[in-house]
Amino acid sequence: MEAKYKVLRDNIHHNLWNGVFWAIGFNLVTPFIGVLAARLNATNSEYALLSSVPALLTILVTLPAALILGRFRKQKRIVAGLILLCRFFYFLLIFVPLLPVSKVMALIWLVGLYNATNTIIAVAYQSIMGEIIPLSYRNKVFAQRNMWTGVCGMIVALVAGWGIDRLGYPLGYQLAFTVGFIAALAETWYFTRLKIPSEDIDPAAPTEAASAVIAPTAQPSGSRRPWIGRFQMNYGLPYYLFCGSAVIYLFAWQAAWPIFTKIKVDTLQATNMMISIDAIAGSVGSLIAFRPWAALADRRGNGFTVFGSAFSLALSPFLWIYAPNMIWICFYDFLGGFSTAGLTQAIFNRLLEIVPEQGRQRAIAIYTTLSQVSAVFAPIAGMALYASVSYATCMSILGIGRVFGAVCFLIILVPAVTGWFAHRQRQKGLPR
């Protein structure tokens, strides 16, 4: 018994420190990308591409890479290599200010490559966590990890913003990105310390340590399905309606992202320190949001919680119409962080509810792909709208779009609506 719990304790310890060093590296880089783009004189179109190109590369790379990765039984070393490659883009960012031409485009492509690689890592990480952390421990383990990563991230972002402003451009950014890469080395080391039963323990000689984690289910020999069968979609009417509503909402949500960045760094001339404080405000909103949104989900269900959190986040563009200084923006992002935490948590739990266990991973991957497709076009459309109408009109249109998407989440919960769609499907002979 002691041996099996030692493996579990070690995995929890290494997973926690892996998260802490991830938070250090992430918060030394990501919050300041928009400010760096402004220092490089990014145009409206380039602000949009800073959101669209990463999404496009994620779509192109993630699914093929995940299929290739799934062919290997021992994935830990491959994933560790991907972590190093992904975080190496932190280090490459230090050369962007030194380029003679195309500095902004280099920044866009490096951020895009980072995001695409990071998505592959996230998919593999979730699968590994499902294997090494037993179900009865997961809530506690990941709550502890999220708390420490949140706290460390806030402290690092604050110190980094102050340091970048003191050191100036480009030295401040280069130092922050270099330290972020060093933190990534520690992150990778702690990841390699994880004990994965399917890789680190001989399946022919199982031990008590293996029983401390959830072992994967092997696919019987000869049961491999045809290639086309892997992409069959028969996940039920609630799933289709949910994805349709999500596409509407996500498009209006993501369309505002580059506009918010431009307002902060161009219109309000936010310093790196103010960007750090703004990031902390959003993080604080997220940290205090999980418990009340979880309580609402327990009382009213995840479906209603998706609507409630989406509707509260839909009010954000209307608030941004009045944005005289960064103090107000920090307050708006605090509220946005509170709503976003509830939305992401509720969407994930709702998907687990409505998708059958068989094929669940593929269904969630399809939903993720749809969200990335939206992220390719929405920022471009948002910046085009921003350039063609007044600022207040632009924010109002985006807010109305978000409200409409949120209401769609509520409408699909009405039995009469799902019954009508089910009747139409029966008439057409479509899967339910």
C-alpha positions as CSV (number, residue, x, y, z in Angstrom):
1,M,0.0,0.0,0.0
2,E,2.8,2.4,0.9
3,A,4.5,1.9,-2.6
4,K,1.3,2.6,-4.5
5,Y,0.6,5.8,-2.6
6,K,4.3,6.9,-2.9
7,V,3.8,6.9,-6.7
8,L,0.6,8.9,-6.4
9,R,2.2,11.4,-3.9
10,D,5.2,11.9,-6.2
11,N,3.0,12.5,-9.2
12,I,0.9,15.0,-7.4
13,H,4.1,16.8,-6.2
14,H,5.7,16.9,-9.6
15,N,2.5,17.9,-11.3
16,L,2.1,20.9,-8.9
17,W,5.7,22.1,-9.6
18,N,5.2,21.6,-13.3
19,G,2.2,23.9,-13.1
20,V,4.1,26.5,-11.0
21,F,6.9,26.8,-13.5
22,W,4.5,26.8,-16.4
23,A,2.7,29.8,-14.7
24,I,6.1,31.6,-14.3
25,G,7.0,31.2,-17.9
26,F,3.5,32.0,-19.3
27,N,3.1,35.2,-17.3
28,L,6.6,36.4,-18.2
29,V,5.6,36.4,-21.9
30,T,1.9,36.2,-22.8
31,P,0.5,39.3,-21.0
32,F,3.0,41.6,-22.8
33,I,2.6,40.3,-26.4
34,G,0.0,43.0,-27.2
35,V,2.2,45.8,-25.8
36,L,5.2,44.5,-27.7
37,A,3.1,44.6,-30.9
38,A,2.2,48.2,-30.2
39,R,5.9,49.0,-29.7
40,L,6.5,47.5,-33.1
41,N,3.8,49.7,-34.6
42,A,1.3,47.0,-35.4
43,T,-1.6,48.0,-37.7
44,N,-5.3,47.1,-37.2
45,S,-5.0,44.2,-39.5
46,E,-1.9,42.9,-37.7
47,Y,-3.7,43.1,-34.4
48,A,-6.4,40.9,-35.9
49,L,-3.8,38.5,-37.3
50,L,-2.2,38.2,-33.8
51,S,-5.4,36.3,-32.8
52,S,-6.3,34.7,-36.2
53,V,-3.0,33.2,-37.2
54,P,-2.5,31.2,-34.0
55,A,-6.0,29.8,-34.4
56,L,-5.4,28.9,-38.0
57,L,-2.1,27.1,-37.2
58,T,-3.9,25.3,-34.3
59,I,-6.5,24.0,-36.7
60,L,-3.9,22.8,-39.2
61,V,-1.5,21.2,-36.8
62,T,-3.5,19.9,-33.8
63,L,-5.6,17.0,-35.2
64,P,-2.8,15.5,-37.4
65,A,-0.3,15.8,-34.6
66,A,-2.7,14.2,-32.1
67,L,-3.3,11.3,-34.5
68,I,0.4,10.8,-34.9
69,L,1.1,11.0,-31.2
70,G,-1.6,8.5,-30.5
71,R,0.3,5.9,-32.4
72,F,3.1,5.8,-29.8
73,R,2.7,3.9,-26.5
74,K,5.4,5.8,-24.8
75,Q,4.5,9.5,-25.3
76,K,6.2,11.2,-22.3
77,R,9.5,11.9,-24.0
78,I,7.8,13.1,-27.1
79,V,5.6,15.4,-25.1
80,A,8.6,16.7,-23.1
81,G,10.3,17.5,-26.4
82,L,7.2,19.3,-27.6
83,I,7.2,21.4,-24.4
84,L,10.8,22.4,-25.0
85,L,10.0,23.2,-28.6
86,C,7.0,25.2,-27.6
87,R,8.7,27.2,-24.9
88,F,11.7,27.7,-27.2
89,F,9.6,30.3,-28.9
90,Y,9.8,32.3,-25.7
91,F,13.5,32.5,-26.4
92,L,13.2,33.3,-30.1
93,L,11.0,36.3,-29.3
94,I,14.1,38.1,-28.0
95,F,15.3,38.4,-31.5
96,V,12.1,40.0,-32.9
97,P,13.1,43.6,-32.0
98,L,16.5,43.1,-33.7
99,L,15.0,42.1,-37.1
100,P,15.6,44.7,-39.8
101,V,12.1,44.1,-41.4
102,S,8.8,42.3,-40.8
103,K,9.1,42.5,-37.0
104,V,5.3,42.3,-36.4
105,M,4.9,39.4,-38.8
106,A,7.7,37.5,-37.1
107,L,6.0,38.1,-33.7
108,I,2.6,36.9,-35.2
109,W,4.1,33.7,-36.5
110,L,6.1,32.9,-33.4
111,V,3.0,33.4,-31.3
112,G,1.0,31.2,-33.7
113,L,3.6,28.4,-33.6
114,Y,3.6,28.6,-29.8
115,N,-0.2,28.3,-29.6
116,A,-0.4,25.5,-32.0
117,T,2.3,23.4,-30.3
118,N,0.8,24.3,-26.9
119,T,-2.6,22.9,-27.9
120,I,-1.0,19.6,-28.8
121,I,0.7,19.5,-25.4
122,A,-2.6,20.3,-23.7
123,V,-4.4,17.4,-25.4
124,A,-1.6,15.0,-24.4
125,Y,-1.4,16.4,-20.9
126,Q,-5.1,15.9,-20.2
127,S,-4.9,12.3,-21.4
128,I,-1.8,11.7,-19.1
129,M,-3.6,13.3,-16.1
130,G,-6.5,11.0,-16.6
131,E,-4.2,8.0,-16.3
132,I,-2.0,9.1,-13.3
133,I,-4.5,10.9,-11.1
134,P,-7.4,8.7,-9.8
135,L,-10.9,10.1,-10.2
136,S,-11.4,10.5,-6.4
137,Y,-8.3,12.8,-6.2
138,R,-8.8,14.9,-9.3
139,N,-10.9,17.8,-7.9
140,K,-8.6,18.3,-5.0
141,V,-5.4,17.9,-6.9
142,F,-6.3,20.3,-9.7
143,A,-7.9,22.8,-7.4
144,Q,-4.6,23.0,-5.5
145,R,-2.7,23.2,-8.8
146,N,-4.9,26.0,-10.2
147,M,-4.7,27.9,-6.9
148,W,-0.9,27.9,-6.9
149,T,-0.5,28.6,-10.6
150,G,-2.9,31.5,-10.2
151,V,-1.1,33.0,-7.3
152,C,2.4,32.5,-8.8
153,G,1.1,33.9,-12.1
154,M,-0.2,37.1,-10.5
155,I,3.0,37.8,-8.6
156,V,5.2,37.1,-11.7
157,A,3.1,39.2,-14.0
158,L,3.3,42.2,-11.5
159,V,7.0,41.9,-11.1
160,A,7.6,41.4,-14.9
161,G,5.5,44.5,-15.8
162,W,7.4,46.6,-13.3
163,G,10.8,45.3,-14.5
164,I,10.0,45.7,-18.2
165,D,9.1,49.3,-17.7
166,R,12.2,50.0,-15.7
167,L,14.6,48.3,-18.2
168,G,12.8,49.7,-21.2
169,Y,12.5,48.5,-24.8
170,P,13.9,46.1,-26.0
171,L,16.0,44.9,-23.1
172,G,13.1,44.5,-20.6
173,Y,11.2,42.3,-23.0
174,Q,14.3,40.2,-23.9
175,L,15.1,39.6,-20.3
176,A,11.5,38.6,-19.4
177,F,11.3,36.2,-22.4
178,T,14.7,34.6,-21.5
179,V,13.7,34.0,-17.9
180,G,10.4,32.6,-19.2
181,F,12.4,30.0,-21.2
182,I,14.6,29.1,-18.2
183,A,11.4,28.5,-16.2
184,A,10.2,26.3,-19.1
185,L,13.3,24.1,-18.6
186,A,12.2,23.5,-15.0
187,E,8.7,22.9,-16.2
188,T,9.9,20.2,-18.6
189,W,12.1,18.5,-16.0
190,Y,9.2,18.1,-13.5
191,F,7.0,16.8,-16.4
192,T,9.6,14.1,-17.1
193,R,9.5,13.1,-13.4
194,L,5.9,12.0,-13.7
195,K,5.4,8.2,-13.5
196,I,3.0,6.9,-16.2
197,P,2.0,3.3,-15.6
198,S,1.6,2.5,-19.3
199,E,5.1,3.7,-20.0
200,D,7.2,3.5,-16.8
201,I,5.8,0.2,-15.3
202,D,6.2,-3.1,-17.1
203,P,2.6,-4.2,-17.9
204,A,3.8,-7.9,-17.7
205,A,4.7,-7.4,-14.1
206,P,2.1,-5.1,-12.5
207,T,2.9,-3.7,-9.0
208,E,0.9,-2.1,-6.3
209,A,2.2,1.3,-7.6
210,A,0.3,0.7,-10.8
211,S,-3.0,0.3,-8.9
212,A,-2.7,3.8,-7.5
213,V,-3.5,5.3,-10.9
214,I,-6.0,4.7,-13.6
215,A,-4.6,2.4,-16.3
216,P,-5.6,2.9,-19.9
217,T,-7.9,0.4,-21.6
218,A,-6.0,-1.4,-24.4
219,Q,-7.7,-1.8,-27.7
220,P,-8.3,-5.5,-28.6
221,S,-6.2,-6.8,-31.4
222,G,-7.9,-6.8,-34.7
223,S,-10.5,-4.3,-33.5
224,R,-9.1,-1.3,-35.4
225,R,-11.8,0.5,-37.2
226,P,-11.6,1.8,-40.8
227,W,-10.1,5.3,-41.1
228,I,-13.4,6.8,-42.1
229,G,-15.1,5.3,-39.1
230,R,-13.0,7.4,-36.8
231,F,-14.8,10.6,-38.0
232,Q,-18.4,9.4,-37.9
233,M,-20.5,11.9,-35.9
234,N,-23.5,10.5,-34.1
235,Y,-23.4,12.3,-30.8
236,G,-27.0,13.2,-30.3
237,L,-29.2,16.3,-30.9
238,P,-28.2,18.2,-27.7
239,Y,-24.6,18.1,-28.8
240,Y,-25.4,19.5,-32.3
241,L,-27.6,22.3,-30.8
242,F,-24.9,23.1,-28.3
243,C,-22.2,23.4,-30.9
244,G,-24.4,25.6,-33.1
245,S,-25.1,27.9,-30.2
246,A,-21.4,28.0,-29.3
247,V,-20.3,29.0,-32.8
248,I,-22.7,32.0,-32.7
249,Y,-21.5,33.1,-29.2
250,L,-17.8,32.4,-29.7
251,F,-17.7,34.4,-32.9
252,A,-19.1,37.5,-31.2
253,W,-16.9,36.9,-28.2
254,Q,-13.7,36.5,-30.1
255,A,-14.4,39.4,-32.5
256,A,-13.8,41.8,-29.7
257,W,-10.4,40.5,-28.5
258,P,-8.1,42.5,-30.9
259,I,-10.2,45.6,-30.3
260,F,-9.7,45.3,-26.5
261,T,-6.0,45.0,-27.0
262,K,-5.8,48.0,-29.3
263,I,-7.8,50.2,-26.9
264,K,-5.5,49.3,-24.1
265,V,-2.1,49.8,-25.8
266,D,-2.9,52.3,-28.5
267,T,-5.8,54.5,-27.2
268,L,-5.1,54.4,-23.4
269,Q,-1.3,54.0,-23.8
270,A,-1.1,51.3,-21.1
271,T,2.4,50.6,-19.8
272,N,3.6,47.1,-19.1
273,M,3.0,47.7,-15.4
274,M,-0.7,48.6,-16.1
275,I,-1.0,45.5,-18.3
276,S,0.3,43.4,-15.4
277,I,-2.2,44.9,-13.0
278,D,-5.0,44.4,-15.6
279,A,-3.9,40.7,-15.9
280,I,-4.0,40.3,-12.1
281,A,-7.5,41.8,-12.0
282,G,-8.7,39.2,-14.4
283,S,-7.0,36.4,-12.5
284,V,-8.5,37.5,-9.2
285,G,-11.9,37.5,-10.8
286,S,-11.3,34.0,-12.0
287,L,-10.0,32.7,-8.7
288,I,-13.0,33.8,-6.8
289,A,-15.5,32.7,-9.5
290,F,-15.1,28.9,-9.5
291,R,-17.0,28.3,-6.2
292,P,-20.1,30.4,-6.9
293,W,-20.4,29.2,-10.5
294,A,-20.0,25.6,-9.3
295,A,-22.8,26.2,-6.7
296,L,-25.1,27.5,-9.4
297,A,-24.3,24.5,-11.6
298,D,-25.2,22.2,-8.7
299,R,-28.6,24.0,-8.2
300,R,-29.6,24.8,-11.8
301,G,-27.5,22.5,-13.9
302,N,-24.5,23.1,-16.2
303,G,-26.8,24.0,-19.1
304,F,-28.3,27.0,-17.3
305,T,-24.8,27.9,-15.9
306,V,-23.5,28.2,-19.5
307,F,-26.3,30.6,-20.3
308,G,-25.8,32.6,-17.1
309,S,-22.0,33.0,-17.5
310,A,-22.3,33.7,-21.2
311,F,-24.9,36.4,-20.6
312,S,-22.9,38.1,-17.9
313,L,-19.8,38.1,-20.2
314,A,-22.0,39.4,-23.0
315,L,-22.4,42.7,-21.1
316,S,-18.7,43.4,-21.3
317,P,-18.7,45.3,-24.7
318,F,-21.4,47.6,-23.4
319,L,-19.2,48.4,-20.4
320,W,-16.2,49.1,-22.6
321,I,-18.1,51.9,-24.4
322,Y,-17.1,54.0,-21.4
323,A,-13.3,53.4,-21.1
324,P,-11.7,56.6,-20.0
325,N,-8.6,55.0,-18.4
326,M,-7.0,51.8,-17.4
327,I,-8.5,51.8,-13.9
328,W,-11.9,51.3,-15.5
329,I,-10.5,48.6,-17.8
330,C,-9.1,46.7,-14.8
331,F,-12.5,46.7,-13.2
332,Y,-14.1,45.5,-16.5
333,D,-11.5,42.7,-16.8
334,F,-12.1,41.7,-13.2
335,L,-15.8,41.2,-14.1
336,G,-14.8,39.5,-17.3
337,G,-12.4,37.2,-15.5
338,F,-15.3,36.2,-13.2
339,S,-17.6,35.5,-16.1
340,T,-15.0,33.7,-18.2
341,A,-14.1,31.3,-15.5
342,G,-17.7,30.3,-15.1
343,L,-18.2,30.0,-18.9
344,T,-15.1,27.8,-19.5
345,Q,-15.9,25.6,-16.5
346,A,-19.6,25.2,-17.4
347,I,-18.9,24.5,-21.1
348,F,-16.5,21.7,-20.3
349,N,-18.9,20.1,-17.8
350,R,-21.9,20.5,-20.2
351,L,-20.0,18.8,-23.0
352,L,-19.3,15.9,-20.6
353,E,-23.0,15.6,-19.8
354,I,-24.4,15.6,-23.3
355,V,-21.7,13.5,-25.2
356,P,-21.8,9.7,-24.8
357,E,-18.7,8.3,-23.1
358,Q,-18.0,6.3,-26.3
359,G,-16.4,8.9,-28.7
360,R,-16.3,11.6,-26.1
361,Q,-12.7,12.6,-26.8
362,R,-13.4,13.0,-30.5
363,A,-16.6,15.0,-29.9
364,I,-14.7,17.4,-27.6
365,A,-12.0,17.7,-30.2
366,I,-14.6,18.6,-32.8
367,Y,-16.0,21.3,-30.6
368,T,-12.5,22.7,-30.0
369,T,-11.9,22.8,-33.7
370,L,-15.1,24.7,-34.3
371,S,-14.0,27.2,-31.7
372,Q,-10.6,27.6,-33.4
373,V,-12.3,28.1,-36.8
374,S,-14.3,30.9,-35.3
375,A,-11.1,32.4,-33.8
376,V,-9.6,32.6,-37.3
377,F,-12.3,34.8,-38.8
378,A,-13.8,36.6,-35.8
379,P,-10.9,38.9,-35.0
380,I,-10.6,39.9,-38.6
381,A,-14.3,40.7,-38.8
382,G,-14.1,42.5,-35.5
383,M,-11.3,44.8,-36.6
384,A,-13.1,45.4,-39.9
385,L,-16.2,46.5,-38.0
386,Y,-14.1,48.7,-35.7
387,A,-12.6,50.5,-38.7
388,S,-15.9,51.0,-40.5
389,V,-18.2,52.3,-37.7
390,S,-17.9,54.4,-34.6
391,Y,-16.4,52.8,-31.5
392,A,-19.7,52.9,-29.5
393,T,-21.6,51.4,-32.4
394,C,-19.0,48.6,-32.8
395,M,-19.1,47.7,-29.1
396,S,-22.9,47.7,-29.2
397,I,-23.1,45.4,-32.2
398,L,-20.6,43.0,-30.6
399,G,-22.5,43.1,-27.3
400,I,-25.8,42.4,-29.1
401,G,-24.2,39.4,-30.9
402,R,-23.0,38.0,-27.6
403,V,-26.4,38.4,-26.0
404,F,-28.0,36.6,-28.9
405,G,-25.5,33.8,-28.6
406,A,-26.2,33.5,-24.9
407,V,-29.9,33.4,-25.4
408,C,-29.4,30.5,-27.9
409,F,-27.7,28.6,-25.0
410,L,-31.0,29.1,-23.0
411,I,-33.4,28.4,-25.9
412,I,-31.9,24.9,-26.6
413,L,-32.7,23.9,-23.0
414,V,-36.4,24.4,-23.6
415,P,-38.0,21.0,-24.1
416,A,-40.4,22.3,-26.8
417,V,-37.4,23.5,-28.9
418,T,-35.5,20.3,-28.6
419,G,-38.6,18.4,-29.4
420,W,-39.2,20.4,-32.6
421,F,-35.6,19.7,-33.8
422,A,-36.0,16.0,-32.9
423,H,-39.1,15.9,-35.0
424,R,-37.4,17.5,-37.9
425,Q,-34.5,15.1,-37.6
426,R,-36.9,12.1,-37.6
427,Q,-38.5,13.4,-40.8
428,K,-35.1,13.7,-42.5
429,G,-33.8,10.4,-41.1
430,L,-30.9,12.1,-39.3
431,P,-29.2,10.6,-36.2
432,R,-30.6,11.8,-32.9
